[in-house]
Amino acid sequence: MRGERHDMDPGHGRAANNAVNGSLSAKTVAMLRVIKTALAKAICPQMAHHNFAGYILTRTRVGWDVHASKGRSPMFYDNLAEHILRAPRAAANLDVVSGYASPSALLWCLSDGDPSKVVSSSSDLKTTKVMPQIRLLIGMAGASGVTRAEHEMYMRLCAGSQGHLEVRYPHPDFQTDIHTKAYLWKDEISRPLVAYSGSANMTNAGMGIGNQVQENVMSKVDPVAASVYFEQRYSLALDCLAPEVEDLIDFPVHQDDIQLPVTPAGEPGSSRPDADAARVDFYLYKKREGQAYEPGGGINWGHRDARDRNEAYAAISAAVSRSGFLPLKNTPITVHCDDGEILVLRGASGDEKHPSGKDLTSIPSNATLGAYLRRRMGLQSGQYVGMEELFDYGRAYFTLSRLQSGDYYLDFSALGPGDLTGLEEAGLPDRDEG
């Protein structure tokens, strides 16, 4: 069972006493001895004679983690977001120095792992009682570690966080690039509680949010020392909202290391992925019927009641939702668009048949995706999108690609004149049929 904890040396100390007292059964003690031997053989032969007394064995989703006790510093390497980014107590605040960061990981932390709690119809985050105050220093911002679109996203998140988020970059006149990854939780009056340091950036990939694409290790460190380290660097850094920041830091338009996947998801226009799909198409009209979404559905979701007319979602088919292409519902993902824009999306409204959700929409505002797509199509903000608009633009779907980094890439480039040519490539039905 997840969260199950046992002493690593059942033949000595506390575990042996617990076994005598009946807290651990003989079967459990035997199992622990087997696990100890298996770990020694699998990890390192020299560990066969290691004394594991004082270490804690924790069962996780994917295996077993070894944590130290009795004053030793524990090491975490599985499901880091749960260990590092969840507040250790109510009203705790988080200070972070991270070489790289992502808006999606920030939103995961601000929402305590459930972005649906902070979604609103405006650009402001919906605050919660457990929302921490986060101060983030992105250490590699001056080394092309933050794109222009990411910088603009951080500015919007800070402005709409109602005081819960500050983001800073190293000042190029006073500081060097910082590749540190350190996380410090403090109480409501700024007393250090617990701190971690290691190899994990504050990104989905670094923290294991969604699809696990890399392995990192984090260990507990002295929280007072971490506080001194953080304050010394944060006090010199540039606030992302400062007017001079763009004069001092050159933000690239695109990430240099984006590598598009080579594994297709079938023929162009297909929304049914293969087992190893790396690309999936999301349609902006009801493809089966060949008709536009009526008001209140799809890209026209906001055309109902007194809603923001830009509110929109893209339908996630059951096959896509079950394929593992997207993470579980309500997991935020960072999406790099072909024009350099950055979006944060999530799957919503899921069930057992749709573990990744039924609707792909944006956060923190569910109007961001619709506003972006309309802007790309050259339409007015909030304009109704019918088949005519899709024909005129020349493309009726956007393609989402999963990147090696764990982020995603959105392509909504027009595929040619949408009039009466290129309809199949553009994902459009014959005009007479539509």
Long-range contacts (C-beta under 8 A, 24 or more apart in sequence): 1-59, 2-59, 2-60, 2-61, 3-58, 3-59, 4-58, 4-59, 5-56, 5-57, 5-58, 5-59, 6-32, 6-56, 6-57, 7-32, 7-53, 7-54, 7-55, 7-56, 7-57, 8-32, 8-36, 8-52, 8-53, 8-54, 8-55, 8-56, 8-57, 8-66, 9-36, 9-51, 9-52, 9-53, 9-54, 9-55, 12-51, 12-53, 13-53, 13-54, 32-57, 35-64, 39-64, 39-66, 62-212, 73-219, 73-220, 73-221, 74-219, 74-220, 75-217, 75-218, 75-219, 76-196, 76-198, 76-217, 76-218, 76-219, 77-215, 77-216, 77-217, 77-218, 78-208, 79-208, 80-200, 80-206, 80-207, 80-208, 80-216, 80-218, 81-105, 81-108, 81-109, 81-113, 81-207, 81-208, 81-209, 82-113, 83-196, 83-218, 84-183, 84-196, 84-200, 84-207, 84-218, 85-109, 85-113, 85-183, 85-202, 85-207, 86-112, 86-113, 87-112, 87-130, 87-132, 87-185, 88-185, 88-193, 88-194, 89-187, 89-193, 90-129, 90-130, 91-187, 91-188, 92-132, 92-185, 92-186, 92-187, 92-188, 92-193, 93-132, 93-133, 93-134, 93-135, 93-185, 93-186, 93-187, 93-188, 93-190, 94-132, 94-133, 94-134, 94-135, 94-183, 94-184, 94-185, 94-186, 95-134, 95-135, 95-183, 95-184, 95-186, 95-226, 95-227, 95-230, 95-234, 96-134, 96-135, 96-136, 96-137, 96-182, 96-183, 96-184, 96-202, 97-137, 97-139, 97-178, 97-180, 97-181, 97-182, 97-229, 97-230, 97-233, 97-234, 98-136, 98-137, 98-138, 98-139, 98-180, 98-181, 98-182, 98-201, 98-202, 98-203, 98-206, 99-138, 99-139, 99-140, 99-145, 99-178, 99-179, 99-180, 99-181, 99-201, 100-138, 100-140, 100-145, 100-201, 100-202, 100-203, 100-206, 101-136, 101-138, 101-167, 101-201, 101-202, 101-203, 102-150, 102-202, 102-203, 102-204, 102-334, 102-407, 103-150, 103-153, 103-154, 103-157, 103-332, 103-334, 103-342, 103-344, 104-203, 104-204, 104-209, 104-332, 104-333, 104-334, 104-344, 104-407, 105-202, 105-203, 105-204, 105-206, 105-207, 105-209, 105-332, 105-334, 106-134, 106-136, 106-157, 106-165, 106-202, 107-157, 107-332, 107-344, 107-363, 107-364, 108-204, 108-207, 108-209, 108-331, 108-332, 109-134, 109-202, 110-134, 110-161, 110-164, 110-165, 114-330, 115-330, 115-331, 115-332, 115-346, 115-363, 115-364, 116-330, 116-346, 116-348, 118-363, 118-364, 119-363, 119-364, 119-365, 119-366, 120-364, 120-365, 121-307, 121-308, 121-311, 121-365, 121-366, 121-367, 122-160, 122-308, 122-365, 123-156, 123-159, 123-160, 123-364, 123-365, 123-368, 124-160, 124-161, 124-162, 124-364, 125-157, 125-160, 125-161, 125-162, 125-164, 125-364, 126-364, 127-162, 127-164, 131-164, 132-164, 133-163, 133-164, 133-165, 134-164, 134-165, 134-166, 135-166, 135-168, 135-230, 135-234, 136-165, 136-166, 136-167, 136-168, 136-202, 137-168, 137-169, 137-170, 137-178, 137-230, 137-233, 137-234, 137-237, 138-167, 138-168, 138-169, 139-170, 139-177, 139-178, 139-179, 139-180, 140-177, 140-178, 140-179, 141-169, 141-170, 141-249, 142-169, 142-170, 142-172, 142-177, 142-249, 143-177, 144-250, 144-252, 144-256, 146-249, 146-251, 147-251, 147-252, 147-253, 147-254, 147-255, 147-340, 147-342, 148-251, 148-252, 148-253, 148-340, 149-253, 149-336, 149-337, 149-340, 149-341, 149-342, 150-251, 150-342, 151-240, 151-245, 151-246, 151-251, 152-342, 153-342, 153-344, 154-240, 155-240, 155-241, 157-364, 158-240, 158-241, 159-241, 160-364, 166-239, 167-239, 167-240, 168-234, 168-237, 168-238, 168-239, 168-240, 169-237, 169-238, 169-240, 169-245, 169-249, 170-233, 170-236, 170-237, 170-238, 171-236, 171-237, 171-238, 171-248, 172-248, 172-249, 173-248, 174-236, 175-233, 175-236, 175-237, 178-233, 180-229, 181-206, 181-218, 182-221, 182-226, 182-229, 182-230, 183-218, 184-223, 184-226, 184-227, 184-230, 185-223, 186-223, 186-227, 192-223, 192-224, 192-226, 192-227, 193-223, 194-220, 194-223, 195-220, 195-221, 195-222, 195-223, 195-225, 195-226, 195-227, 196-220, 196-221, 197-221, 197-226, 203-334, 203-405, 203-406, 204-332, 204-333, 204-334, 204-406, 204-407, 205-405, 205-406, 205-407, 209-327, 209-331, 209-332, 210-327, 210-328, 210-331, 210-333, 210-406, 211-324, 211-327, 211-402, 211-406, 213-404, 213-405, 213-406, 214-406, 253-340, 254-336, 254-340, 255-336, 257-405, 258-336, 258-403, 258-405, 258-409, 259-403, 259-404, 260-401, 260-403, 260-409, 261-401, 261-402, 261-403, 261-404, 265-325, 268-424, 268-425, 268-427, 269-397, 269-424, 269-425, 269-427, 271-317, 271-319, 271-320, 271-397, 272-317, 272-319, 272-320, 273-319, 273-320, 273-323, 273-325, 275-323, 277-323, 277-325, 278-401, 278-402, 279-399, 279-400, 279-401, 279-402, 280-320, 280-325, 280-399, 280-400, 281-397, 281-398, 281-399, 281-400, 281-427, 282-314, 282-315, 282-316, 282-360, 282-397, 282-398, 282-399, 282-400, 283-314, 283-315, 283-396, 283-397, 283-427, 284-314, 284-373, 284-385, 284-390, 284-396, 284-397, 284-398, 285-387, 285-390, 285-396, 285-434, 287-427, 290-429, 290-433, 290-434, 291-387, 291-434, 292-385, 292-386, 292-387, 292-390, 293-385, 295-384, 299-370, 299-373, 299-385, 300-384, 300-385, 301-366, 301-370, 302-367, 302-370, 302-382, 303-384, 308-365, 308-367, 308-382, 309-370, 309-381, 309-382, 309-383, 310-367, 310-368, 310-370, 310-371, 310-374, 310-381, 310-382, 311-366, 311-367, 311-370, 312-361, 312-362, 312-366, 312-367, 312-369, 312-370, 312-373, 313-348, 313-359, 313-360, 313-361, 313-366, 313-369, 314-359, 314-360, 314-361, 314-369, 314-398, 315-358, 315-359, 315-360, 316-347, 316-354, 316-356, 316-357, 316-358, 316-359, 316-360, 318-353, 318-354, 320-356, 321-347, 321-350, 321-353, 321-354, 321-355, 321-356, 321-357, 321-358, 322-353, 322-354, 322-355, 322-356, 324-356, 325-356, 325-402, 326-356, 326-357, 326-360, 327-356, 328-355, 328-356, 329-354, 329-355, 329-356, 329-357, 330-357, 332-363, 333-407, 333-408, 334-407, 334-408, 335-400, 335-407, 335-408, 335-409, 335-410, 336-403, 336-407, 336-408, 336-409, 336-410, 337-372, 337-409, 337-410, 337-411, 337-412, 338-409, 338-410, 338-411, 338-412, 338-413, 339-376, 339-412, 339-413, 341-372, 343-368, 343-369, 343-372, 343-410, 345-369, 345-408, 360-400, 373-398, 373-412, 376-412, 387-428, 387-434, 390-418, 390-428, 391-418, 391-419, 391-428, 391-431, 391-434, 392-418, 392-419, 393-418, 394-418, 394-422, 394-426, 395-426, 395-427, 396-426, 396-427, 396-428, 397-427
